[in-house]
């Protein structure tokens, strides 16, 4: 099986119909990437796992400090 075939299968499995992931692409400063690599090594996880963890932890923190109206606006991605 070629690399492109393996990649196609991986994408179909993880990103396709019923998949649990979406692609997130961004460019970051070199220093930021190095910090992400250090944090991932420290926590013994992948950068993907690290990003998920940091985003989810921060989201929980923000939600815990919002009232119902602010929470609804946040979840609907609207400004108050």
Biopython code that builds the backbone (N, CA, C, O; Angstrom):
import numpy as np
from Bio.PDB.StructureBuilder import StructureBuilder

atoms = [
    (1, "UNK", "N", (0.850, -1.176, 0.000)),
    (1, "UNK", "CA", (0.000, 0.000, 0.000)),
    (1, "UNK", "C", (0.900, 1.245, 0.000)),
    (1, "UNK", "O", (1.855, 1.325, 0.772)),
    (2, "UNK", "N", (0.596, 2.184, -0.845)),
    (2, "UNK", "CA", (1.412, 3.396, -0.938)),
    (2, "UNK", "C", (1.078, 4.366, 0.194)),
    (2, "UNK", "O", (0.063, 4.225, 0.876)),
    (3, "UNK", "N", (1.952, 5.347, 0.375)),
    (3, "UNK", "CA", (1.703, 6.367, 1.403)),
    (3, "UNK", "C", (0.399, 7.108, 1.136)),
    (3, "UNK", "O", (-0.364, 7.373, 2.065)),
    (4, "UNK", "N", (0.138, 7.442, -0.113)),
    (4, "UNK", "CA", (-1.087, 8.183, -0.433)),
    (4, "UNK", "C", (-2.331, 7.341, -0.148)),
    (4, "UNK", "O", (-3.354, 7.880, 0.274)),
    (5, "UNK", "N", (-2.258, 6.036, -0.372)),
    (5, "UNK", "CA", (-3.388, 5.162, -0.060)),
    (5, "UNK", "C", (-3.626, 5.091, 1.457)),
    (5, "UNK", "O", (-4.765, 5.137, 1.921)),
    (6, "UNK", "N", (-2.542, 4.979, 2.206)),
    (6, "UNK", "CA", (-2.662, 4.958, 3.670)),
    (6, "UNK", "C", (-3.243, 6.269, 4.188)),
    (6, "UNK", "O", (-4.096, 6.273, 5.077)),
    (7, "UNK", "N", (-2.771, 7.385, 3.622)),
    (7, "UNK", "CA", (-3.275, 8.697, 4.041)),
    (7, "UNK", "C", (-4.760, 8.850, 3.696)),
    (7, "UNK", "O", (-5.531, 9.387, 4.491)),
    (8, "UNK", "N", (-5.152, 8.383, 2.528)),
    (8, "UNK", "CA", (-6.552, 8.444, 2.113)),
    (8, "UNK", "C", (-7.429, 7.643, 3.083)),
    (8, "UNK", "O", (-8.505, 8.098, 3.470)),
    (9, "UNK", "N", (-6.969, 6.457, 3.470)),
    (9, "UNK", "CA", (-7.721, 5.629, 4.428)),
    (9, "UNK", "C", (-7.827, 6.310, 5.785)),
    (9, "UNK", "O", (-8.886, 6.316, 6.413)),
    (10, "UNK", "N", (-6.704, 6.887, 6.230)),
    (10, "UNK", "CA", (-6.696, 7.581, 7.517)),
    (10, "UNK", "C", (-7.692, 8.729, 7.493)),
    (10, "UNK", "O", (-8.498, 8.870, 8.412)),
    (11, "UNK", "N", (-7.645, 9.548, 6.454)),
    (11, "UNK", "CA", (-8.563, 10.683, 6.354)),
    (11, "UNK", "C", (-10.009, 10.224, 6.298)),
    (11, "UNK", "O", (-10.872, 10.820, 6.942)),
    (12, "UNK", "N", (-10.281, 9.189, 5.548)),
    (12, "UNK", "CA", (-11.653, 8.682, 5.446)),
    (12, "UNK", "C", (-12.140, 8.198, 6.808)),
    (12, "UNK", "O", (-13.289, 8.429, 7.186)),
    (13, "UNK", "N", (-11.256, 7.524, 7.538)),
    (13, "UNK", "CA", (-11.615, 6.966, 8.842)),
    (13, "UNK", "C", (-11.820, 8.070, 9.890)),
    (13, "UNK", "O", (-12.754, 7.995, 10.688)),
    (14, "UNK", "N", (-10.962, 9.086, 9.893)),
    (14, "UNK", "CA", (-11.006, 10.106, 10.936)),
    (14, "UNK", "C", (-11.769, 11.362, 10.547)),
    (14, "UNK", "O", (-12.337, 12.028, 11.413)),
    (15, "UNK", "N", (-11.794, 11.691, 9.286)),
    (15, "UNK", "CA", (-12.400, 12.940, 8.853)),
    (15, "UNK", "C", (-13.669, 12.737, 8.053)),
    (15, "UNK", "O", (-14.411, 13.692, 7.826)),
    (16, "UNK", "N", (-13.934, 11.527, 7.625)),
    (16, "UNK", "CA", (-15.067, 11.259, 6.750)),
    (16, "UNK", "C", (-16.382, 11.167, 7.498)),
    (16, "UNK", "O", (-16.491, 11.554, 8.662)),
    (17, "UNK", "N", (-17.366, 10.650, 6.805)),
    (17, "UNK", "CA", (-18.706, 10.472, 7.354)),
    (17, "UNK", "C", (-18.638, 9.691, 8.655)),
    (17, "UNK", "O", (-18.137, 8.567, 8.687)),
    (18, "UNK", "N", (-19.142, 10.285, 9.725)),
    (18, "UNK", "CA", (-19.109, 9.629, 11.023)),
    (18, "UNK", "C", (-17.785, 9.777, 11.751)),
    (18, "UNK", "O", (-17.631, 9.284, 12.868)),
    (19, "UNK", "N", (-16.832, 10.451, 11.130)),
    (19, "UNK", "CA", (-15.540, 10.673, 11.779)),
    (19, "UNK", "C", (-15.684, 11.608, 12.967)),
    (19, "UNK", "O", (-16.641, 12.378, 13.045)),
    (20, "UNK", "N", (-14.749, 11.542, 13.878)),
    (20, "UNK", "CA", (-14.835, 12.336, 15.094)),
    (20, "UNK", "C", (-13.882, 13.525, 15.088)),
    (20, "UNK", "O", (-13.703, 14.179, 16.116)),
    (21, "UNK", "N", (-13.284, 13.805, 13.968)),
    (21, "UNK", "CA", (-12.287, 14.873, 13.929)),
    (21, "UNK", "C", (-12.544, 15.807, 12.755)),
    (21, "UNK", "O", (-13.150, 15.426, 11.754)),
    (22, "UNK", "N", (-12.070, 17.034, 12.903)),
    (22, "UNK", "CA", (-12.050, 18.011, 11.822)),
    (22, "UNK", "C", (-10.646, 18.559, 11.743)),
    (22, "UNK", "O", (-9.924, 18.617, 12.738)),
    (23, "UNK", "N", (-10.277, 18.956, 10.565)),
    (23, "UNK", "CA", (-8.948, 19.509, 10.359)),
    (23, "UNK", "C", (-8.916, 20.942, 10.889)),
    (23, "UNK", "O", (-9.849, 21.715, 10.670)),
    (24, "UNK", "N", (-7.844, 21.284, 11.581)),
    (24, "UNK", "CA", (-7.604, 22.622, 12.086)),
    (24, "UNK", "C", (-6.225, 23.026, 11.583)),
    (24, "UNK", "O", (-5.218, 22.420, 11.951)),
    (25, "UNK", "N", (-6.186, 24.045, 10.748)),
    (25, "UNK", "CA", (-4.907, 24.462, 10.193)),
    (25, "UNK", "C", (-4.635, 25.900, 10.578)),
    (25, "UNK", "O", (-5.508, 26.761, 10.469)),
    (26, "UNK", "N", (-3.427, 26.151, 11.026)),
    (26, "UNK", "CA", (-3.026, 27.518, 11.339)),
    (26, "UNK", "C", (-1.505, 27.603, 11.297)),
    (26, "UNK", "O", (-0.800, 26.599, 11.398)),
    (27, "UNK", "N", (-1.031, 28.814, 11.148)),
    (27, "UNK", "CA", (0.399, 29.072, 11.206)),
    (27, "UNK", "C", (0.688, 29.758, 12.524)),
    (27, "UNK", "O", (-0.032, 30.673, 12.923)),
    (28, "UNK", "N", (1.733, 29.324, 13.201)),
    (28, "UNK", "CA", (2.123, 29.922, 14.467)),
    (28, "UNK", "C", (3.592, 30.319, 14.399)),
    (28, "UNK", "O", (4.342, 29.832, 13.554)),
    (29, "UNK", "N", (3.985, 31.197, 15.288)),
    (29, "UNK", "CA", (5.385, 31.584, 15.374)),
    (29, "UNK", "C", (6.236, 30.362, 15.715)),
    (29, "UNK", "O", (5.766, 29.429, 16.367)),
    (30, "UNK", "N", (7.471, 30.377, 15.274)),
    (30, "UNK", "CA", (8.385, 29.263, 15.548)),
    (30, "UNK", "C", (8.506, 29.032, 17.056)),
    (30, "UNK", "O", (8.497, 27.890, 17.516)),
    (31, "UNK", "N", (8.618, 30.115, 17.818)),
    (31, "UNK", "CA", (8.733, 29.979, 19.276)),
    (31, "UNK", "C", (7.492, 29.313, 19.866)),
    (31, "UNK", "O", (7.599, 28.526, 20.807)),
    (32, "UNK", "N", (6.324, 29.620, 19.323)),
    (32, "UNK", "CA", (5.085, 29.004, 19.803)),
    (32, "UNK", "C", (5.084, 27.511, 19.509)),
    (32, "UNK", "O", (4.673, 26.708, 20.347)),
    (33, "UNK", "N", (5.543, 27.139, 18.319)),
    (33, "UNK", "CA", (5.598, 25.714, 17.980)),
    (33, "UNK", "C", (6.574, 24.978, 18.887)),
    (33, "UNK", "O", (6.293, 23.867, 19.336)),
    (34, "UNK", "N", (7.717, 25.592, 19.157)),
    (34, "UNK", "CA", (8.689, 24.947, 20.052)),
    (34, "UNK", "C", (8.095, 24.764, 21.445)),
    (34, "UNK", "O", (8.298, 23.732, 22.085)),
    (35, "UNK", "N", (7.357, 25.780, 21.911)),
    (35, "UNK", "CA", (6.701, 25.649, 23.217)),
    (35, "UNK", "C", (5.663, 24.535, 23.203)),
    (35, "UNK", "O", (5.536, 23.791, 24.176)),
    (36, "UNK", "N", (4.924, 24.415, 22.112)),
    (36, "UNK", "CA", (3.943, 23.336, 21.994)),
    (36, "UNK", "C", (4.647, 21.981, 22.026)),
    (36, "UNK", "O", (4.167, 21.046, 22.667)),
    (37, "UNK", "N", (5.771, 21.875, 21.343)),
    (37, "UNK", "CA", (6.531, 20.626, 21.348)),
    (37, "UNK", "C", (7.036, 20.305, 22.757)),
    (37, "UNK", "O", (6.991, 19.154, 23.192)),
    (38, "UNK", "N", (7.514, 21.326, 23.463)),
    (38, "UNK", "CA", (7.993, 21.114, 24.835)),
    (38, "UNK", "C", (6.858, 20.674, 25.753)),
    (38, "UNK", "O", (7.011, 19.737, 26.537)),
    (39, "UNK", "N", (5.715, 21.358, 25.652)),
    (39, "UNK", "CA", (4.573, 20.994, 26.479)),
    (39, "UNK", "C", (4.092, 19.575, 26.184)),
    (39, "UNK", "O", (3.787, 18.810, 27.099)),
    (40, "UNK", "N", (4.029, 19.236, 24.906)),
    (40, "UNK", "CA", (3.603, 17.883, 24.525)),
    (40, "UNK", "C", (4.568, 16.840, 25.094)),
    (40, "UNK", "O", (4.137, 15.799, 25.589)),
    (41, "UNK", "N", (5.855, 17.116, 25.023)),
    (41, "UNK", "CA", (6.834, 16.188, 25.579)),
    (41, "UNK", "C", (6.672, 16.090, 27.098)),
    (41, "UNK", "O", (6.733, 14.999, 27.663)),
    (42, "UNK", "N", (6.467, 17.225, 27.748)),
    (42, "UNK", "CA", (6.294, 17.261, 29.202)),
    (42, "UNK", "C", (5.082, 16.439, 29.633)),
    (42, "UNK", "O", (5.152, 15.674, 30.595)),
    (43, "UNK", "N", (3.965, 16.604, 28.910)),
    (43, "UNK", "CA", (2.736, 15.887, 29.247)),
    (43, "UNK", "C", (2.669, 14.507, 28.589)),
    (43, "UNK", "O", (1.690, 13.781, 28.755)),
    (44, "UNK", "N", (3.717, 14.153, 27.841)),
    (44, "UNK", "CA", (3.798, 12.859, 27.156)),
    (44, "UNK", "C", (2.577, 12.615, 26.283)),
    (44, "UNK", "O", (1.905, 11.591, 26.404)),
    (45, "UNK", "N", (2.297, 13.577, 25.395)),
    (45, "UNK", "CA", (1.172, 13.448, 24.479)),
    (45, "UNK", "C", (1.557, 14.064, 23.140)),
    (45, "UNK", "O", (2.629, 14.653, 23.003)),
    (46, "UNK", "N", (0.689, 13.926, 22.174)),
    (46, "UNK", "CA", (0.929, 14.542, 20.868)),
    (46, "UNK", "C", (0.536, 16.014, 20.924)),
    (46, "UNK", "O", (-0.160, 16.442, 21.845)),
    (47, "UNK", "N", (0.979, 16.779, 19.947)),
    (47, "UNK", "CA", (0.584, 18.187, 19.867)),
    (47, "UNK", "C", (-0.925, 18.282, 19.678)),
    (47, "UNK", "O", (-1.556, 19.183, 20.230)),
    (48, "UNK", "N", (-1.510, 17.377, 18.912)),
    (48, "UNK", "CA", (-2.965, 17.361, 18.739)),
    (48, "UNK", "C", (-3.661, 17.197, 20.091)),
    (48, "UNK", "O", (-4.596, 17.934, 20.405)),
    (49, "UNK", "N", (-3.207, 16.235, 20.882)),
    (49, "UNK", "CA", (-3.798, 16.015, 22.210)),
    (49, "UNK", "C", (-3.611, 17.243, 23.098)),
    (49, "UNK", "O", (-4.508, 17.616, 23.854)),
    (50, "UNK", "N", (-2.444, 17.863, 23.001)),
    (50, "UNK", "CA", (-2.158, 19.052, 23.790)),
    (50, "UNK", "C", (-3.100, 20.195, 23.425)),
    (50, "UNK", "O", (-3.667, 20.833, 24.312)),
    (51, "UNK", "N", (-3.272, 20.457, 22.145)),
    (51, "UNK", "CA", (-4.150, 21.532, 21.697)),
    (51, "UNK", "C", (-5.579, 21.262, 22.165)),
    (51, "UNK", "O", (-6.245, 22.168, 22.666)),
    (52, "UNK", "N", (-6.052, 20.038, 22.008)),
    (52, "UNK", "CA", (-7.397, 19.685, 22.471)),
    (52, "UNK", "C", (-7.524, 19.926, 23.970)),
    (52, "UNK", "O", (-8.509, 20.502, 24.432)),
    (53, "UNK", "N", (-6.539, 19.489, 24.714)),
    (53, "UNK", "CA", (-6.566, 19.639, 26.171)),
    (53, "UNK", "C", (-6.611, 21.110, 26.575)),
    (53, "UNK", "O", (-7.434, 21.503, 27.402)),
    (54, "UNK", "N", (-5.726, 21.926, 25.992)),
    (54, "UNK", "CA", (-5.668, 23.342, 26.354)),
    (54, "UNK", "C", (-6.958, 24.075, 25.991)),
    (54, "UNK", "O", (-7.471, 24.863, 26.785)),
    (55, "UNK", "N", (-7.473, 23.819, 24.808)),
    (55, "UNK", "CA", (-8.712, 24.480, 24.383)),
    (55, "UNK", "C", (-9.873, 24.058, 25.272)),
    (55, "UNK", "O", (-10.658, 24.904, 25.703)),
    (56, "UNK", "N", (-9.995, 22.773, 25.552)),
    (56, "UNK", "CA", (-11.111, 22.290, 26.369)),
    (56, "UNK", "C", (-11.020, 22.779, 27.815)),
    (56, "UNK", "O", (-12.040, 23.112, 28.419)),
    (57, "UNK", "N", (-9.804, 22.825, 28.377)),
    (57, "UNK", "CA", (-9.637, 23.337, 29.738)),
    (57, "UNK", "C", (-10.024, 24.816, 29.807)),
    (57, "UNK", "O", (-10.714, 25.242, 30.733)),
    (58, "UNK", "N", (-9.578, 25.587, 28.829)),
    (58, "UNK", "CA", (-9.878, 27.027, 28.810)),
    (58, "UNK", "C", (-11.380, 27.270, 28.607)),
    (58, "UNK", "O", (-11.952, 28.171, 29.220)),
    (59, "UNK", "N", (-12.006, 26.478, 27.760)),
    (59, "UNK", "CA", (-13.441, 26.606, 27.528)),
    (59, "UNK", "C", (-14.221, 26.337, 28.816)),
    (59, "UNK", "O", (-15.142, 27.082, 29.150)),
    (60, "UNK", "N", (-13.856, 25.281, 29.536)),
    (60, "UNK", "CA", (-14.520, 24.968, 30.804)),
    (60, "UNK", "C", (-14.363, 26.104, 31.799)),
    (60, "UNK", "O", (-15.313, 26.449, 32.502)),
    (61, "UNK", "N", (-13.168, 26.691, 31.866)),
    (61, "UNK", "CA", (-12.913, 27.795, 32.783)),
    (61, "UNK", "C", (-13.789, 29.002, 32.440)),
    (61, "UNK", "O", (-14.396, 29.605, 33.325)),
    (62, "UNK", "N", (-13.852, 29.346, 31.173)),
    (62, "UNK", "CA", (-14.672, 30.476, 30.743)),
    (62, "UNK", "C", (-16.144, 30.215, 31.030)),
    (62, "UNK", "O", (-16.829, 31.081, 31.575)),
    (63, "UNK", "N", (-16.637, 29.038, 30.671)),
    (63, "UNK", "CA", (-18.050, 28.714, 30.886)),
    (63, "UNK", "C", (-18.428, 28.752, 32.363)),
    (63, "UNK", "O", (-19.548, 29.127, 32.709)),
    (64, "UNK", "N", (-17.513, 28.371, 33.219)),
    (64, "UNK", "CA", (-17.821, 28.354, 34.655)),
    (64, "UNK", "C", (-17.979, 29.762, 35.227)),
    (64, "UNK", "O", (-18.533, 29.928, 36.313)),
    (65, "UNK", "N", (-17.502, 30.766, 34.512)),
    (65, "UNK", "CA", (-17.584, 32.143, 34.985)),
    (65, "UNK", "C", (-18.662, 32.967, 34.286)),
    (65, "UNK", "O", (-18.746, 34.175, 34.505)),
    (66, "UNK", "N", (-19.487, 32.339, 33.453)),
    (66, "UNK", "CA", (-20.523, 33.060, 32.718)),
    (66, "UNK", "C", (-21.895, 32.811, 33.320)),
    (66, "UNK", "O", (-22.161, 31.742, 33.868)),
    (67, "UNK", "N", (-22.766, 33.813, 33.213)),
    (67, "UNK", "CA", (-24.162, 33.594, 33.603)),
    (67, "UNK", "C", (-24.878, 32.899, 32.438)),
    (67, "UNK", "O", (-24.267, 32.672, 31.394)),
    (68, "UNK", "N", (-26.141, 32.564, 32.598)),
    (68, "UNK", "CA", (-26.875, 31.804, 31.581)),
    (68, "UNK", "C", (-26.920, 32.524, 30.238)),
    (68, "UNK", "O", (-26.721, 31.904, 29.193)),
    (69, "UNK", "N", (-27.182, 33.836, 30.262)),
    (69, "UNK", "CA", (-27.264, 34.600, 29.010)),
    (69, "UNK", "C", (-25.915, 34.637, 28.303)),
    (69, "UNK", "O", (-25.835, 34.454, 27.089)),
    (70, "UNK", "N", (-24.860, 34.875, 29.070)),
    (70, "UNK", "CA", (-23.513, 34.911, 28.496)),
    (70, "UNK", "C", (-23.108, 33.530, 27.979)),
    (70, "UNK", "O", (-22.465, 33.411, 26.936)),
    (71, "UNK", "N", (-23.486, 32.507, 28.710)),
    (71, "UNK", "CA", (-23.174, 31.124, 28.309)),
    (71, "UNK", "C", (-23.847, 30.778, 26.985)),
    (71, "UNK", "O", (-23.226, 30.201, 26.092)),
    (72, "UNK", "N", (-25.142, 31.143, 26.868)),
    (72, "UNK", "CA", (-25.863, 30.876, 25.624)),
    (72, "UNK", "C", (-25.214, 31.617, 24.454)),
    (72, "UNK", "O", (-25.052, 31.055, 23.370)),
    (73, "UNK", "N", (-24.843, 32.885, 24.678)),
    (73, "UNK", "CA", (-24.189, 33.675, 23.624)),
    (73, "UNK", "C", (-22.859, 33.042, 23.238)),
    (73, "UNK", "O", (-22.530, 32.953, 22.055)),
    (74, "UNK", "N", (-22.100, 32.604, 24.228)),
    (74, "UNK", "CA", (-20.813, 31.958, 23.968)),
    (74, "UNK", "C", (-21.006, 30.704, 23.117)),
    (74, "UNK", "O", (-20.323, 30.514, 22.110)),
    (75, "UNK", "N", (-21.939, 29.853, 23.532)),
    (75, "UNK", "CA", (-22.164, 28.593, 22.829)),
    (75, "UNK", "C", (-22.711, 28.798, 21.426)),
    (75, "UNK", "O", (-22.486, 27.973, 20.542)),
    (76, "UNK", "N", (-23.423, 29.886, 21.221)),
    (76, "UNK", "CA", (-23.958, 30.206, 19.891)),
    (76, "UNK", "C", (-22.998, 31.079, 19.088)),
    (76, "UNK", "O", (-23.307, 31.487, 17.968)),
    (77, "UNK", "N", (-21.836, 31.360, 19.667)),
    (77, "UNK", "CA", (-20.793, 32.170, 19.043)),
    (77, "UNK", "C", (-21.302, 33.558, 18.671)),
    (77, "UNK", "O", (-21.041, 34.063, 17.580)),
    (78, "UNK", "N", (-22.034, 34.160, 19.603)),
    (78, "UNK", "CA", (-22.569, 35.509, 19.412)),
    (78, "UNK", "C", (-21.997, 36.433, 20.453)),
    (78, "UNK", "O", (-21.619, 35.999, 21.542)),
    (79, "UNK", "N", (-21.933, 37.711, 20.122)),
    (79, "UNK", "CA", (-21.535, 38.744, 21.076)),
    (79, "UNK", "C", (-22.767, 39.223, 21.820)),
    (79, "UNK", "O", (-23.862, 39.247, 21.258)),
    (80, "UNK", "N", (-22.601, 39.599, 23.065)),
    (80, "UNK", "CA", (-23.701, 40.182, 23.840)),
    (80, "UNK", "C", (-23.838, 41.647, 23.542)),
    (80, "UNK", "O", (-24.711, 42.311, 24.100)),
]
sb = StructureBuilder()
sb.init_structure("model")
sb.init_model(0)
sb.init_chain("A")
sb.init_seg("    ")
for serial, (resi, resn, name, xyz) in enumerate(atoms, 1):
    if name == "N":
        sb.init_residue(resn, " ", resi, " ")
    sb.init_atom(name, np.array(xyz, "f"), 0.0, 1.0, " ", f" {name:<3s}", serial, name[0])
structure = sb.get_structure()
